[in-house]
Amino acid sequence: MRHFTALQVDAALDFPSLVDALADAFRGGFAAPPRASCEIARAGEPAATTLWMPAWTTAGAAAGDFLGAKIVNVFPGNSARGQPAVSGLYLLQSGLTGEPLATLDGTRLTLWRTAAASALAARLLARADAKRLLIVGAGALAPFLVRAHASQRPIERVAVWNHRPEGARRLAETLAAEGFAARAAEHLQEAVGEADIVSCATLSPAPLVLGAWLKPGQHLDLVGAFTMRMREADDAALARARVFVDCDDALNEGGDVALGLASGAIARADVVGDLAALCRGAPGRTAPHEITLFKSVGAAIEDLAAAMLVWRRAGGR
């Protein structure tokens, strides 16, 4: 059985190919039950979360016979220790025999597939001429989101806002070294007003992006806020937007959409569709002036599709 390190996952993947692989997976041939999630109390720091996310290809799927599962742990208190908040491991298995094939660095796989899912949503929802990207949050996922969105839209300028300004400056410098025209933004409201795509990846307990700030034609990408105690956009943002989610889990867990539904700020009918429906041809953006909103909580078929791509590019069958 092989193990793929973070560097080996990086070497195997690119965003155009991974976004295409996720689109194929969402069109059909993959199955996943609701993910299992447990909260772990932590003395003197925010509660941690551990999740188990299995998925498999269905009988006769063109993608082949595969089975996989990811264990991912989210420890928000790690920021005070200078360690990543998210860690995990992926186990890829044969869907024909159940034989273990490989383990993969689950943290790195999560970064790649999460960013790719947001980019896939942007391909289907953001304006084709979206050139200005705002990243809210400067954690480990943020540079992946920039690279992913730039693979699908003609991004010319990137602004980064973070609740700790030094983090935004560091990320902007990293992105500039990669060739992006990137800068740190001091004022979030101003930065939102200048952006075509606003992509949020934070653990904020309160809304950061307000609906009153949004302008016609924007696309709002909400990636963080994975528990019901977190929120990245307010009810007004939900009410102003054409709302989509990655999967049904986003309707009852994670902040933003689930909280809006629970409070009655939006109705179930206001959630237009999910990535599977979009990839199968359901209408996404219907007018240039529309505000679109995509909320992701993470779908297990994304992990499986990404792990399969790594496996095959390494010579596996």
Secondary structure, DSSP 4 states (H G I P E B T S, - for coil): -EEE-HHHHHHH--HHHHHHHHHHHHHSSEE-PPPEEEEE--TTSPPEEEEEEEEEEPTT-TT-SEEEEEEEEE-GGGGGGTS-SEEEEEEEEETTT--EEEEEEHHHHHHHHHHHHHHHHHHHHS-TT--EEEEE--STTHHHHHHHHHTTS---EEEEE-SSHHHHHHHHHHHHHTT--EEE-S-HHHHHHH-SEEEE----SS--B-GGG--TT-EEEE----STT--SB-HHHHHHSEEEESSGGGGTSSSTHHHHHHHTSS-GGGEEEEHHHHHTT-----STT--EEEE----HHHHHHHHHHHHHHTT--
